[in-house]
Amino acid sequence: MLAWCAVFAAPALAAPAMTNLKVEVKTLGGNPIERASVVVRFVEGRSVAKFGKRIRTNWEMRTNQDGVVKIPPIPQGKILIQVIAKGFQTFGQTYDVNEEEKTIEVRLKPPQPQHTEHR
């Protein structure tokens, strides 16, 4: 009986699969954007609770000179990436991440001209 319980309890005690994530932020021309604000948020997927201890699921960081930010291990599943940089349109998209290592390239667009309509 004890062995039977151990077989079914082991998967429940295992830590969730994690991903090492790297986000590269560039212009449409391929130039890196430094000091862009990158927000990464775990949305849904495998359990994020382990015996009452929560795994950190939100990060707010800035890109380096190469336009890169490395996120500490995050649970695999759906994640939301938001990027804000001065002089560019704000970016936001949800990704489904199931790999141990993942690099996501974000291309920011220049701001759109203001549109005013008078009647």
Secondary structure in CASP SS format (residue, H / E / C, confidence):
PFRMAT SS
TARGET T0000
AUTHOR 0000-0000-0000
METHOD secondary structure of the structure
MODEL  1
M C 1.00
L H 1.00
A H 1.00
W H 1.00
C H 1.00
A H 1.00
V H 1.00
F H 1.00
A H 1.00
A H 1.00
P H 1.00
A H 1.00
L H 1.00
A C 1.00
A C 1.00
P C 1.00
A C 1.00
M E 1.00
T E 1.00
N E 1.00
L E 1.00
K E 1.00
V E 1.00
E E 1.00
V E 1.00
K E 1.00
T E 1.00
L C 1.00
G C 1.00
G C 1.00
N C 1.00
P E 1.00
I C 1.00
E C 1.00
R C 1.00
A C 1.00
S E 1.00
V E 1.00
V E 1.00
V E 1.00
R E 1.00
F E 1.00
V E 1.00
E E 1.00
G E 1.00
R C 1.00
S C 1.00
V C 1.00
A E 1.00
K E 1.00
F C 1.00
G C 1.00
K E 1.00
R E 1.00
I C 1.00
R C 1.00
T C 1.00
N E 1.00
W E 1.00
E E 1.00
M E 1.00
R E 1.00
T C 1.00
N C 1.00
Q C 1.00
D C 1.00
G C 1.00
V E 1.00
V E 1.00
K E 1.00
I E 1.00
P E 1.00
P E 1.00
I E 1.00
P E 1.00
Q C 1.00
G E 1.00
K E 1.00
I E 1.00
L E 1.00
I E 1.00
Q E 1.00
V E 1.00
I E 1.00
A C 1.00
K C 1.00
G C 1.00
F C 1.00
Q C 1.00
T C 1.00
F E 1.00
G E 1.00
Q E 1.00
T E 1.00
Y E 1.00
D E 1.00
V E 1.00
N C 1.00
E C 1.00
E C 1.00
E E 1.00
K E 1.00
T E 1.00
I E 1.00
E E 1.00
V E 1.00
R E 1.00
L E 1.00
K C 1.00
P C 1.00
P C 1.00
Q C 1.00
P C 1.00
Q C 1.00
H C 1.00
T C 1.00
E C 1.00
H C 1.00
R C 1.00
END
